[in-house]
Amino acid sequence: MSAKIYKKGVFNENYMGIRQTKAVLAVFAVIIILHHISLKTFAQLDSANIANFVFNPFRGVGYLLVAYFFFCSGFGLYKSFSKKEDYLKGFLKKHLTPICVSFLVSDALFQFVRIKREAIAFPANTYSWFIFAIIAMYISFFVCFKFLKKFAVPALVACAILWCAICKVLIFDSYWYNAVFAFPFGVIFAKHFDTITEQIKKRYLAYLIAALTASISLHFLAVNDVRLFGLLGSVMSFSAVKEAQAVLQVLSALAFSALITLLSMKLEIESKAFDFLGGMTLEIYLIHVFFVEIFSKKFINSYQPLYYVENPFLYTLIVIGLTIPAAWAVNLFRTKLFPKIFTAWAESVFKKLVIAAAIIFALTTAYFSISSHSFLAETKEKVEKYKNQFITFTEINGKNMATYVTGSGDHTILLLSDSTDPCPAMLLRPLADKLADNFKVILPDLFGYGFSDKTGSPRSAENIAAELHELVSKLNDGKPVILFSFGTSGICAETYLKNYRNQVEGLVGFDMATWEILKEHFDMPSFTDEQIYYESKRFGKRTRLRGLYLNASGYIQVDVNTIIEAFRAGVMGSHLDELSAMYMSSYANKASTDAQAHFLIDGRKLSGFSLPEDLPVLFISSSRSNKNANPKPLDMYKELLTNQSCQKADLMDGEVYYIYYRPDIIERRIVDFMSGKL
C-alpha cells in the first residue's frame, strides 16, 4: 500500500475519485466487521480484559461508517447523472439488480444455517437493514430526478425524512435511518462540487477543525444513551432522550462524512488490496454477519451457539479470513455468472412470476380479510353464549375480571398463563379441567385479556399481583393457593409470592420465566432500569403492531388455524369457533403490550429473591426448551431450590405446547408431587 500526504496548499485533486473512495470504503468494511464482532462479544468480556480494551472502541461506530457508504452512493449517482444524458434509462434495473442478487444469495446461505437454531424468517440476515435503506434511497433518487427535476434535491431530502418517519412508525431502531441523510448530503455535495471544493481550499484548516470537533463532540453525545440521559435526565424522559440521541446521530453521521471527505483531500491511498476489497464492499457487508453469528456465543437469539470460538482474537481472524473469500465468491456470481443465467428470456419469465405473485398476494389478502371479519361477526352469539355458561366475573377496583372456576378439593390452584396468551381462561381450560379432579382451580383472564374489562392501570407485576390477590380473597375465602405459572407469568407469580407469602402454599412453574433465566437470555446485567423499560416497551409495541396488521389483513387466521389443532381432541373441541374468535379479537392486546414493557424491569426487582425453604416447589421444564439451551433452564431451576426435601426441578419429555394439548402429563406430575407435600 502507498499513501501520499499532500503539503500545505496542495490537495488531492482526485479526492472523490472511484479508486480513492473505494479504498476508504474497503477500510470501513473491515472496521464494520470489527464493529459487529464487538457487539457480539462485549457482554462476555471482563472490563479489565485486554480484548475489551481492543474491541470496545468499535462498538458505537457502525452508523458513522455506513453513513459514508450512503454519502459516496449519493455523490456517485449524481455525478453520473450529470454526465450522462440518458442515465435514468433503466436506472432501477441497473442499480437494484446487483444489490438484490448479492442480498438474496447471502440471505439464502444465512437461511440454510438459521433453520438449525431459529425459525425461518425473511430476511434471515438480521443485519440486512442497509439493503432496504439503500434501495429506498435509489428509488427516491430515480423518482426525484425523473419527475421532480427542479425540486429534485429538496424532494430527495424529504424522501430521507419520509424514510425516517416510516421507520419510526414501524418502531425500528435508529440505525435503520440515522445514516441515510448522508445520501442526499452526498448528492448536494456532488451538485456543488467545484464551488464547495474551492471554498474549502481557501480555509481548509478551519473546516477540518470544525468537522473534527463536530464529529467528536456529537458522537460523544450520541453514542451512549445512558450518558446522555445523565446529562438531560433532569429535564427529559428517557424516551425523549432516545429521540434526541437519534437526532444527534444523524448530525454526527453528516459531520463524520464531511470529516472523511476533508481528510481525503490531503491523503491519497493506493493499494491493490484495497482495489480488490473496494470492489466487493457490499458483499463483505452482507456475508460477514453470517460468520459473525455462527462462531459467536449465541446464534441470533438462541442460547446455543453453532460453532463457538471463545477467544475473541481467534474469533476475529476466523470471521475476516472466511468473509473475504466468501464475499469474493458472491461477487463473482453477481458479476460473471448471474448475467449469463439471467437472460432476456429469464427476465421476462421472472417479471411474469412477480406480477402473478403480486396478484395472488392481493387476492389472498382480500380473501383472508373478508373471511376473518365475517367469521368474527358470525360467531358473536356463540362467544356470548360461552361467556354466560362458563365464565365468572369478579369486581376488582371497579372493573370486572373474568375467570374460569372449576373443581373442588382441599387446595386451590391459581392458574397463570403466559403474558402473550390472548385468552387464558379458554386456552388453559384443558389443564384446568384435568386439575379439577383433585383441586379447585381459578383460571383468570387478567385485565385487558380475553373476557375481562380493559384497564388503564399499568400492567406491572406489582399491580397484577395485587389484583390477583384480591381475586383470590373473594373466590377462595381468603385461603392460600398453589401458584401455577406458565412462561412469562413467572415474574408475576414470584412477585405474588414475595408480597403475599402467607397466602401461598405451593408453587408450580412450567417452563417458567425467572429473573435468572431472563438475565442470561437478554445479556443485560449492565443495563439501567430506563434502558430496560424503554427497550421492553418498544418490543411490546412491535408485537402490538404485528397484531394489528394480522387482524386487519385477516392473516391472523393462519396463526389461529395452527393453534386450534392442539385443542381439537380435547374439552375445547366443541368450542373451537368461540376459541378462534376470542384468540383473534384479543391477539397482541394493549395489556399484553404493556405487560411486556414491564416484564424485564419487574424481573430485575426480583434479583436476590429466594424461594422460602418451607414452600413446596415444582419446576417442570420441557425437553424441547432444554435442547438448544446453554445453560439449560433445568439446571438453572435446580440452582433456585432451597430445600431438596420439598422442592424439585423435573424434566418433562416433550414441548412447551403440551400445556394445551397434553395437559394430562403436566397434571399427573403436579398431583404426584403435591400429594406428598401439602
LUMDRENGU-861301 format. One line per 2 residues: number of its first residue (from 1); their letters; for each residue z, y, x of C-alpha. Coordinates in nm, 2 decimals, m for minus. Layout:
<recs>
NUM	A	Z Y X | ...
</recs>
This chain:
<recs>
1	MS	0.00 0.00 0.00 | m0.07 0.35 0.12
3	AK	0.09 0.66 m0.02 | m0.01 1.02 0.06
5	IY	0.22 1.31 0.01 | 0.05 1.65 m0.01
7	KK	0.18 1.95 0.17 | 0.28 2.28 0.02
9	GV	0.00 2.45 m0.16 | m0.22 2.13 m0.15
11	FN	m0.24 1.90 m0.45 | m0.38 1.56 m0.55
13	EN	m0.68 1.67 m0.75 | m0.72 1.33 m0.90
15	YM	m0.36 1.30 m1.01 | m0.46 1.18 m1.36
17	GI	m0.74 0.96 m1.24 | m0.76 0.60 m1.35
19	RQ	m0.65 0.45 m1.02 | m0.35 0.68 m0.99
21	TK	m0.22 0.63 m1.34 | m0.28 0.25 m1.33
23	AV	m0.07 0.24 m1.01 | 0.21 0.42 m1.17
25	LA	0.19 0.21 m1.48 | 0.19 m0.10 m1.26
27	VF	0.52 0.01 m1.11 | 0.66 0.09 m1.45
29	AV	0.55 m0.25 m1.59 | 0.77 m0.42 m1.32
31	II	1.06 m0.19 m1.40 | 1.03 m0.27 m1.77
33	IL	1.08 m0.64 m1.67 | 1.40 m0.54 m1.49
35	HH	1.50 m0.33 m1.79 | 1.48 m0.63 m2.03
37	IS	1.65 m0.86 m1.78 | 1.93 m0.61 m1.76
39	LK	1.97 m0.61 m2.14 | 2.00 m0.99 m2.14
41	TF	2.25 m1.01 m1.85 | 2.48 m0.71 m1.88
43	AQ	2.72 m0.87 m2.13 | 2.78 m1.17 m1.90
45	LD	2.82 m0.97 m1.57 | 3.15 m0.86 m1.45
47	SA	3.17 m0.48 m1.40 | 3.26 m0.54 m1.03
49	NI	2.98 m0.78 m0.97 | 2.71 m0.67 m0.73
51	AN	2.45 m0.79 m0.98 | 2.59 m0.55 m1.24
53	FV	2.56 m0.27 m0.98 | 2.19 m0.36 m0.93
55	FN	2.08 m0.41 m1.29 | 2.29 m0.16 m1.47
57	PF	2.07 0.14 m1.39 | 1.77 m0.03 m1.56
59	RG	1.95 m0.08 m1.89 | 1.86 0.25 m2.06
61	VG	1.53 0.35 m1.90 | 1.29 0.14 m2.12
63	YL	1.18 0.41 m2.36 | 1.11 0.65 m2.07
65	LV	0.87 0.41 m1.91 | 0.70 0.32 m2.23
67	AY	0.66 0.69 m2.31 | 0.44 0.73 m2.00
69	FF	0.22 0.45 m2.13 | 0.18 0.64 m2.45
71	FC	0.11 0.96 m2.26 | m0.16 0.80 m2.05
73	SG	m0.32 0.64 m2.35 | m0.34 0.97 m2.54
75	FG	m0.47 1.15 m2.23 | m0.73 0.89 m2.16
77	LY	m0.86 0.87 m2.52 | m0.91 1.25 m2.54
79	KS	m1.08 1.27 m2.20 | m1.32 1.00 m2.30
81	FS	m1.37 1.16 m2.64 | m1.45 1.50 m2.49
83	KK	m1.71 1.35 m2.25 | m1.89 1.10 m2.48
85	ED	m2.08 1.22 m2.78 | m2.06 0.90 m2.98
87	YL	m1.72 0.80 m2.85 | m1.57 0.73 m3.20
89	KG	m1.85 0.50 m3.30 | m1.70 0.15 m3.30
91	FL	m1.38 0.30 m3.17 | m1.13 0.09 m3.36
93	KK	m1.31 m0.24 m3.28 | m1.35 m0.15 m2.92
95	HL	m0.98 m0.05 m2.87 | m0.79 m0.26 m3.11
97	TP	m0.96 m0.59 m3.05 | m0.83 m0.63 m2.68
99	IC	m0.48 m0.53 m2.79 | m0.48 m0.78 m3.08
101	VS	m0.62 m1.06 m2.87 | m0.36 m1.03 m2.60
103	FL	m0.09 m0.99 m2.85 | m0.19 m1.29 m3.06
105	VS	m0.23 m1.52 m2.76 | 0.11 m1.42 m2.62
107	DA	0.27 m1.44 m2.96 | 0.13 m1.79 m3.02
109	LF	0.29 m1.90 m2.69 | 0.62 m1.74 m2.79
111	QF	0.60 m1.91 m3.14 | 0.54 m2.25 m2.98
113	VR	0.87 m2.23 m2.79 | 1.06 m2.04 m3.05
115	IK	1.05 m2.32 m3.31 | 1.27 m2.53 m3.08
117	RE	1.56 m2.30 m3.14 | 1.47 m2.05 m3.41
119	AI	1.29 m2.03 m3.74 | 0.92 m1.95 m3.74
121	AF	0.86 m1.57 m3.76 | 0.59 m1.32 m3.72
123	PA	0.59 m1.16 m3.48 | 0.76 m1.44 m3.28
125	NT	0.79 m1.20 m2.99 | 1.09 m0.98 m3.07
127	YS	0.98 m0.71 m2.83 | 0.63 m0.65 m2.97
129	WF	0.71 m0.33 m3.15 | 0.50 m0.15 m2.89
131	IF	0.19 m0.32 m3.02 | 0.24 m0.19 m3.37
133	AI	0.32 0.16 m3.25 | 0.02 0.19 m3.02
135	IA	m0.21 0.05 m3.29 | m0.07 0.31 m3.53
137	MY	m0.14 0.58 m3.27 | m0.50 0.46 m3.20
139	IS	m0.58 0.46 m3.58 | m0.42 0.80 m3.61
141	FF	m0.64 0.93 m3.32 | m0.95 0.80 m3.48
143	VC	m0.87 0.94 m3.83 | m0.77 1.28 m3.70
145	FK	m1.06 1.34 m3.47 | m1.32 1.18 m3.70
147	FL	m1.22 1.36 m4.02 | m0.99 1.64 m3.93
149	KK	m1.18 1.79 m3.64 | m1.04 2.14 m3.64
151	FA	m0.69 2.03 m3.72 | m0.71 1.70 m3.52
153	VP	m0.43 1.78 m3.27 | m0.17 1.91 m3.52
155	AL	m0.26 1.63 m3.76 | m0.20 1.38 m3.47
157	VA	0.15 1.53 m3.42 | 0.20 1.49 m3.79
159	CA	0.10 1.13 m3.77 | 0.36 1.07 m3.50
161	IL	0.62 1.23 m3.73 | 0.50 1.01 m4.01
163	WC	0.54 0.70 m3.79 | 0.89 0.81 m3.72
165	AI	0.96 0.86 m4.09 | 0.83 0.51 m4.17
167	CK	1.04 0.36 m3.90 | 1.35 0.54 m4.04
169	VL	1.28 0.42 m4.40 | 1.24 0.06 m4.27
171	IF	1.56 0.10 m4.07 | 1.40 0.03 m3.74
173	DS	1.58 0.11 m3.42 | 1.50 0.43 m3.24
175	YW	1.29 0.25 m2.97 | 1.03 0.20 m3.24
177	YN	0.95 0.57 m3.24 | 1.13 0.77 m2.96
179	AV	0.84 0.73 m2.72 | 0.54 0.77 m2.95
181	FA	0.54 1.15 m2.94 | 0.42 1.12 m2.58
183	FP	0.09 1.01 m2.72 | 0.00 1.35 m2.88
185	FG	0.16 1.52 m2.58 | m0.10 1.34 m2.36
187	VI	m0.38 1.45 m2.59 | m0.27 1.81 m2.58
189	FA	m0.24 1.79 m2.20 | m0.59 1.65 m2.17
191	KH	m0.74 1.91 m2.41 | m0.60 2.19 m2.20
193	FD	m0.60 2.00 m1.87 | m0.77 2.26 m1.65
195	TI	m0.57 2.56 m1.78 | m0.24 2.37 m1.75
197	TE	m0.32 2.24 m1.40 | m0.40 2.59 m1.27
199	QI	m0.08 2.73 m1.43 | 0.13 2.45 m1.28
201	KK	m0.01 2.51 m0.93 | 0.10 2.87 m0.93
203	RY	0.47 2.78 m1.00 | 0.48 2.41 m0.91
205	LA	0.83 2.41 m0.77 | 0.97 2.59 m1.07
207	YL	0.80 2.34 m1.31 | 0.91 2.05 m1.11
209	IA	1.28 2.16 m1.11 | 1.26 2.23 m1.48
211	AL	1.11 1.89 m1.56 | 1.36 1.71 m1.33
213	TA	1.66 1.90 m1.47 | 1.54 1.83 m1.83
215	SI	1.47 1.47 m1.77 | 1.81 1.40 m1.61
217	SL	2.02 1.61 m1.85 | 1.85 1.49 m2.16
219	HF	1.85 1.13 m2.05 | 2.22 1.15 m1.96
221	LA	2.30 1.26 m2.31 | 2.06 1.03 m2.49
223	VN	2.12 0.70 m2.31 | 2.48 0.64 m2.42
225	DV	2.57 0.68 m2.78 | 2.95 0.64 m2.72
227	RL	2.95 0.91 m2.46 | 2.75 1.14 m2.69
229	FG	2.99 1.06 m2.97 | 3.28 1.16 m2.73
231	LL	3.11 1.50 m2.69 | 3.02 1.56 m3.06
233	GS	3.25 1.33 m3.25 | 3.48 1.61 m3.34
235	VM	3.21 1.78 m3.55 | 2.97 1.49 m3.63
237	SF	3.00 1.14 m3.77 | 2.88 0.85 m3.55
239	SA	2.58 0.81 m3.78 | 2.48 1.18 m3.73
241	VK	2.53 1.14 m3.36 | 2.29 0.85 m3.36
243	EA	2.03 1.08 m3.53 | 2.10 1.34 m3.26
245	QA	2.06 1.08 m2.99 | 1.72 0.98 m3.13
247	VL	1.60 1.34 m3.11 | 1.74 1.37 m2.75
249	QV	1.55 1.05 m2.66 | 1.22 1.20 m2.79
251	LS	1.28 1.51 m2.58 | 1.38 1.31 m2.28
253	AL	1.07 1.09 m2.30 | 0.85 1.40 m2.31
255	AF	1.03 1.56 m2.02 | 1.00 1.23 m1.82
257	SA	0.63 1.21 m1.88 | 0.59 1.57 m1.76
259	LI	0.80 1.49 m1.45 | 0.59 1.18 m1.35
261	TL	0.27 1.39 m1.40 | 0.41 1.66 m1.18
263	LS	0.51 1.41 m0.91 | 0.16 1.26 m0.92
265	MK	0.02 1.60 m0.83 | 0.19 1.56 m0.49
267	LE	0.19 1.19 m0.44 | m0.12 0.98 m0.43
269	IE	m0.08 0.60 m0.44 | m0.34 0.35 m0.33
271	SK	m0.28 m0.02 m0.33 | m0.49 m0.33 m0.41
273	AF	m0.18 m0.49 m0.56 | m0.13 m0.20 m0.79
275	DF	m0.50 m0.21 m0.88 | m0.46 m0.57 m0.97
277	LG	m0.14 m0.52 m1.17 | m0.26 m0.20 m1.33
279	GM	m0.55 m0.38 m1.49 | m0.32 m0.60 m1.69
281	TL	m0.01 m0.39 m1.78 | m0.05 m0.48 m2.15
283	EI	m0.04 m0.85 m2.07 | 0.26 m0.81 m1.84
285	YL	0.45 m0.62 m2.11 | 0.36 m0.89 m2.37
287	IH	0.41 m1.20 m2.17 | 0.72 m1.12 m1.95
289	VF	0.96 m1.13 m2.25 | 0.86 m1.50 m2.30
291	FV	1.01 m1.58 m1.97 | 1.30 m1.33 m2.01
293	EI	1.41 m1.53 m2.32 | 1.35 m1.89 m2.22
295	FS	1.56 m1.85 m1.90 | 1.83 m1.64 m2.05
297	KK	2.18 m1.75 m2.16 | 2.08 m1.70 m2.52
299	FI	1.73 m1.77 m2.65 | 1.67 m1.48 m2.90
301	NS	1.96 m1.51 m3.14 | 2.07 m1.87 m3.08
303	YQ	2.38 m1.98 m2.90 | 2.20 m2.24 m2.69
305	PL	1.96 m2.15 m2.40 | 1.64 m2.33 m2.33
307	YY	1.65 m2.33 m1.95 | 1.93 m2.11 m1.85
309	VE	1.92 m1.97 m1.50 | 2.27 m1.84 m1.43
311	NP	2.21 m1.65 m1.11 | 2.07 m1.31 m1.22
313	FL	1.87 m1.26 m0.90 | 1.71 m1.60 m0.92
315	YT	1.65 m1.54 m1.29 | 1.46 m1.22 m1.20
317	LI	1.25 m1.38 m0.94 | 1.15 m1.66 m1.17
319	VI	1.06 m1.42 m1.46 | 0.85 m1.20 m1.23
321	GL	0.70 m1.49 m1.05 | 0.58 m1.66 m1.37
323	TI	0.49 m1.34 m1.55 | 0.22 m1.23 m1.31
325	PA	0.00 m1.54 m1.32 | 0.06 m1.59 m1.69
327	AW	m0.04 m1.22 m1.76 | m0.35 m1.27 m1.54
329	AV	m0.45 m1.58 m1.74 | m0.41 m1.40 m2.07
331	NL	m0.61 m1.10 m1.93 | m0.88 m1.34 m1.81
333	FR	m0.90 m1.49 m2.15 | m0.93 m1.15 m2.31
335	TK	m1.19 m1.00 m2.08 | m1.40 m1.31 m1.99
337	LF	m1.36 m1.60 m2.24 | m1.30 m1.42 m2.57
339	PK	m1.62 m1.22 m2.57 | m1.81 m1.54 m2.53
341	IF	m1.62 m1.71 m2.81 | m1.62 m1.42 m3.05
343	TA	m1.99 m1.38 m3.10 | m2.16 m1.17 m3.37
345	WA	m2.16 m1.48 m3.60 | m1.79 m1.54 m3.54
347	ES	m1.71 m1.18 m3.60 | m1.90 m1.20 m3.94
349	VF	m1.71 m1.51 m4.04 | m1.38 m1.35 m3.93
351	KK	m1.44 m1.04 m4.14 | m1.51 m1.25 m4.44
353	LV	m1.19 m1.45 m4.39 | m0.99 m1.13 m4.35
355	IA	m1.13 m1.00 m4.68 | m1.07 m1.33 m4.85
357	AA	m0.72 m1.34 m4.72 | m0.65 m0.98 m4.84
359	II	m0.78 m1.07 m5.19 | m0.58 m1.38 m5.21
361	FA	m0.27 m1.20 m5.10 | m0.32 m0.92 m5.36
363	LT	m0.38 m1.18 m5.64 | m0.08 m1.39 m5.53
365	TA	0.15 m1.09 m5.51 | 0.04 m0.98 m5.86
367	YF	0.10 m1.33 m5.99 | 0.45 m1.36 m5.84
369	SI	0.55 m1.01 m5.95 | 0.44 m1.05 m6.31
371	SS	0.58 m1.41 m6.34 | 0.91 m1.31 m6.18
373	HS	0.97 m1.02 m6.42 | 0.86 m1.23 m6.72
375	FL	1.09 m1.51 m6.62 | 1.39 m1.27 m6.60
377	AE	1.31 m1.14 m6.95 | 1.27 m1.49 m7.09
379	TK	1.59 m1.62 m6.95 | 1.81 m1.33 m7.05
381	EK	1.95 m1.51 m7.36 | 2.02 m1.83 m7.16
383	VE	2.21 m1.63 m6.90 | 2.42 m1.46 m7.17
385	KY	2.50 m1.79 m7.33 | 2.60 m1.95 m6.99
387	KN	2.83 m1.65 m6.92 | 3.00 m1.68 m7.26
389	QF	3.05 m2.05 m7.22 | 3.17 m2.09 m6.86
391	IT	3.28 m1.75 m6.72 | 3.62 m1.59 m6.75
393	FT	3.67 m1.22 m6.70 | 3.99 m1.06 m6.55
395	EI	4.05 m0.69 m6.54 | 4.13 m0.56 m6.19
397	NG	4.15 m0.19 m6.12 | 3.98 m0.11 m6.44
399	KN	3.69 m0.34 m6.38 | 3.61 m0.70 m6.48
401	MA	3.59 m0.97 m6.22 | 3.41 m1.29 m6.32
403	TY	3.55 m1.63 m6.23 | 3.47 m1.99 m6.30
405	VT	3.81 m2.16 m6.35 | 3.83 m2.54 m6.38
407	GS	4.05 m2.84 m6.32 | 4.43 m2.88 m6.32
409	GD	4.69 m3.00 m6.08 | 5.00 m2.90 m5.89
411	HT	4.79 m2.70 m5.64 | 4.52 m2.43 m5.68
413	IL	4.22 m2.37 m5.46 | 4.08 m2.02 m5.43
415	LL	3.71 m2.09 m5.35 | 3.54 m1.81 m5.15
417	SD	3.17 m1.82 m5.08 | 2.96 m1.67 m4.80
419	ST	2.91 m1.29 m4.85 | 2.54 m1.34 m4.88
421	DP	2.56 m1.57 m5.18 | 2.44 m1.36 m5.47
423	CP	2.63 m1.55 m5.75 | 2.91 m1.77 m5.60
425	AM	3.05 m1.86 m5.95 | 2.73 m2.06 m6.00
427	LL	2.63 m2.16 m5.65 | 2.96 m2.32 m5.57
429	RP	3.03 m2.47 m5.91 | 2.92 m2.82 m5.79
431	LA	3.20 m2.81 m5.53 | 3.45 m2.66 m5.78
433	DK	3.38 m2.94 m6.03 | 3.43 m3.20 m5.77
435	LA	3.76 m3.05 m5.66 | 3.87 m3.02 m6.02
437	DN	3.97 m3.39 m6.03 | 4.26 m3.31 m5.80
439	FK	4.31 m2.93 m5.81 | 4.29 m2.63 m6.02
441	VI	4.00 m2.42 m5.89 | 3.94 m2.05 m5.91
443	LP	3.59 m1.95 m5.81 | 3.53 m1.58 m5.83
445	DL	3.23 m1.35 m5.82 | 3.36 m1.06 m5.62
447	FG	3.29 m0.72 m5.75 | 2.92 m0.64 m5.72
449	YG	2.82 m1.01 m5.72 | 2.69 m1.23 m6.00
451	FS	2.86 m1.17 m6.34 | 3.12 m0.92 m6.21
453	DK	3.12 m0.55 m6.25 | 2.99 m0.33 m5.98
455	TG	3.23 m0.11 m5.78 | 3.23 0.20 m5.57
457	SP	3.52 0.07 m5.36 | 3.42 m0.01 m5.00
459	RS	3.37 m0.39 m4.96 | 3.61 m0.41 m4.67
461	AE	3.82 m0.73 m4.61 | 4.13 m0.54 m4.70
463	NI	4.00 m0.42 m5.04 | 3.86 m0.76 m5.12
465	AA	4.18 m0.94 m5.02 | 4.39 m0.70 m5.24
467	EL	4.16 m0.76 m5.54 | 4.17 m1.14 m5.49
469	HE	4.55 m1.13 m5.46 | 4.57 m0.95 m5.80
471	LV	4.32 m1.20 m5.95 | 4.53 m1.50 m5.83
473	SK	4.85 m1.33 m5.96 | 4.70 m1.31 m6.31
475	LN	4.52 m1.65 m6.31 | 4.77 m1.86 m6.12
477	DG	5.10 m1.72 m6.25 | 5.19 m1.59 m5.90
479	KP	5.19 m1.94 m5.74 | 5.05 m1.98 m5.39
481	VI	4.69 m2.10 m5.34 | 4.49 m2.30 m5.09
483	LF	4.22 m2.08 m4.95 | 3.88 m2.23 m4.91
485	SF	3.64 m2.02 m4.70 | 3.27 m2.08 m4.66
487	GT	3.08 m1.89 m4.39 | 3.14 m1.52 m4.36
489	SG	3.41 m1.52 m4.62 | 3.63 m1.64 m4.33
491	IC	3.71 m1.28 m4.24 | 3.84 m1.21 m4.60
493	AE	4.03 m1.54 m4.60 | 4.21 m1.47 m4.28
495	TY	4.28 m1.11 m4.39 | 4.43 m1.25 m4.72
497	LK	4.64 m1.50 m4.52 | 4.76 m1.22 m4.28
499	NY	4.85 m0.99 m4.57 | 4.98 m1.24 m4.82
501	RN	5.12 m1.53 m4.61 | 5.38 m1.63 m4.87
503	QV	5.11 m1.67 m5.13 | 4.90 m1.92 m4.92
505	EG	4.99 m2.28 m4.89 | 4.68 m2.41 m4.71
507	LV	4.35 m2.31 m4.56 | 4.02 m2.49 m4.55
509	GF	3.73 m2.35 m4.36 | 3.38 m2.49 m4.40
511	DM	3.15 m2.36 m4.12 | 3.39 m2.06 m4.15
513	AT	3.33 m1.74 m3.95 | 3.63 m1.63 m3.74
515	WE	3.66 m1.34 m3.51 | 3.64 m1.56 m3.20
517	IL	3.30 m1.70 m3.32 | 3.17 m1.36 m3.41
519	KE	3.27 m1.21 m3.08 | 3.09 m1.49 m2.89
521	HF	2.78 m1.47 m3.10 | 2.73 m1.09 m3.10
523	DM	2.84 m1.02 m2.74 | 3.03 m0.71 m2.84
525	PS	3.37 m0.70 m2.68 | 3.29 m0.36 m2.53
527	FT	3.15 m0.21 m2.85 | 3.36 0.06 m3.02
529	DE	3.45 0.04 m3.39 | 3.20 0.32 m3.46
531	QI	2.92 0.12 m3.29 | 3.01 m0.20 m3.47
533	YY	3.03 m0.03 m3.81 | 2.70 0.16 m3.76
535	ES	2.50 m0.14 m3.65 | 2.65 m0.37 m3.91
537	KR	2.57 m0.11 m4.18 | 2.21 m0.09 m4.06
539	FG	2.18 m0.47 m4.07 | 2.31 m0.48 m4.42
541	KR	2.06 m0.21 m4.52 | 1.78 m0.42 m4.37
543	TR	1.89 m0.71 m4.58 | 1.90 m0.49 m4.89
545	LR	1.56 m0.35 m4.82 | 1.42 m0.71 m4.78
547	GL	1.58 m0.80 m5.11 | 1.43 m0.50 m5.29
549	YL	1.09 m0.59 m5.16 | 1.12 m0.96 m5.25
551	NA	1.24 m0.87 m5.60 | 0.97 m0.60 m5.65
553	SG	0.69 m0.83 m5.53 | 0.83 m1.14 m5.70
555	YI	0.83 m1.34 m5.38 | 1.20 m1.39 m5.43
557	QV	1.08 m1.69 m5.63 | 0.98 m1.86 m5.31
559	DV	1.34 m1.85 m5.19 | 1.47 m1.95 m5.53
561	NT	1.25 m2.25 m5.57 | 1.36 m2.38 m5.23
563	II	1.73 m2.33 m5.31 | 1.71 m2.46 m5.66
565	EA	1.60 m2.80 m5.55 | 1.95 m2.85 m5.40
567	FR	2.11 m2.82 m5.75 | 1.86 m3.03 m5.95
569	AG	2.05 m3.36 m5.94 | 2.40 m3.21 m5.99
571	VM	2.60 m3.04 m6.25 | 2.38 m2.73 m6.24
573	GS	2.07 m2.94 m6.31 | 2.08 m2.84 m6.68
575	HL	2.12 m2.47 m6.59 | 1.85 m2.42 m6.33
577	DE	1.69 m2.14 m6.52 | 2.02 m1.95 m6.55
579	LS	2.09 m2.01 m6.18 | 1.75 m1.89 m6.08
581	AM	1.77 m1.58 m6.29 | 2.12 m1.48 m6.16
583	YM	2.01 m1.55 m5.80 | 1.70 m1.33 m5.84
585	SS	1.88 m1.04 m6.01 | 2.17 m1.04 m5.76
587	YA	2.00 m1.12 m5.44 | 2.09 m0.88 m5.15
589	NK	2.30 m0.67 m5.38 | 2.47 m0.35 m5.27
591	AS	2.81 m0.52 m5.25 | 2.67 m0.77 m5.01
593	TD	2.52 m0.49 m4.80 | 2.85 m0.31 m4.78
595	AQ	3.04 m0.63 m4.70 | 2.81 m0.69 m4.41
597	AH	2.87 m0.33 m4.29 | 3.25 m0.40 m4.28
599	FL	3.22 m0.76 m4.16 | 3.24 m0.72 m3.78
601	ID	3.48 m0.44 m3.77 | 3.71 m0.62 m4.01
603	GR	3.68 m0.92 m3.79 | 3.79 m0.72 m3.49
605	KL	4.11 m0.63 m3.67 | 4.20 m1.00 m3.67
607	SG	4.19 m1.01 m3.29 | 4.51 m1.17 m3.18
609	FS	4.59 m1.31 m3.52 | 4.70 m1.68 m3.50
611	LP	4.75 m1.94 m3.77 | 5.10 m1.99 m3.89
613	ED	5.24 m2.32 m3.74 | 5.37 m2.44 m4.07
615	LP	5.04 m2.39 m4.26 | 4.82 m2.69 m4.33
617	VL	4.47 m2.60 m4.20 | 4.15 m2.80 m4.21
619	FI	3.83 m2.67 m4.04 | 3.52 m2.86 m4.13
621	SS	3.22 m2.79 m3.90 | 2.88 m2.94 m3.98
623	SR	2.70 m3.13 m3.70 | 2.39 m2.91 m3.75
625	SN	2.59 m2.60 m3.68 | 2.71 m2.75 m3.35
627	KN	2.38 m2.90 m3.24 | 2.24 m2.60 m3.05
629	AN	2.56 m2.41 m3.01 | 2.72 m2.33 m2.68
631	PK	3.02 m2.31 m2.70 | 3.04 m2.53 m3.01
633	PL	3.21 m2.40 m3.32 | 3.41 m2.72 m3.35
635	DM	3.56 m2.66 m3.00 | 3.64 m2.30 m3.10
637	YK	3.81 m2.42 m3.42 | 4.03 m2.66 m3.21
639	EL	4.14 m2.37 m2.99 | 4.27 m2.19 m3.30
641	LT	4.50 m2.47 m3.41 | 4.87 m2.40 m3.35
643	NQ	5.02 m2.73 m3.48 | 4.83 m3.06 m3.44
645	SC	5.06 m3.23 m3.69 | 4.94 m3.03 m3.99
647	QK	4.62 m2.88 m3.87 | 4.28 m3.03 m3.79
649	AD	3.93 m2.94 m3.69 | 3.69 m3.20 m3.82
651	LM	3.32 m3.27 m3.75 | 3.10 m3.35 m4.06
653	DG	2.77 m3.52 m4.01 | 2.53 m3.30 m4.20
655	EV	2.43 m2.94 m4.25 | 2.58 m2.63 m4.40
657	YY	2.38 m2.66 m4.72 | 2.58 m2.98 m4.81
659	IY	2.82 m2.74 m4.98 | 2.55 m2.70 m5.25
661	YR	2.40 m3.05 m5.29 | 2.66 m3.29 m5.13
663	PD	2.99 m3.14 m5.24 | 3.14 m3.49 m5.27
665	II	3.15 m3.52 m4.89 | 3.34 m3.20 m4.85
667	ER	3.57 m3.27 m5.14 | 3.67 m3.61 m5.01
669	RI	3.78 m3.46 m4.67 | 3.98 m3.19 m4.84
671	VD	4.16 m3.44 m5.07 | 4.23 m3.68 m4.79
673	FM	4.37 m3.41 m4.57 | 4.57 m3.21 m4.81
675	SG	4.73 m3.50 m5.00 | 4.94 m3.57 m4.70
677	KL	5.02 m3.22 m4.60 | 5.13 m3.04 m4.92
</recs>
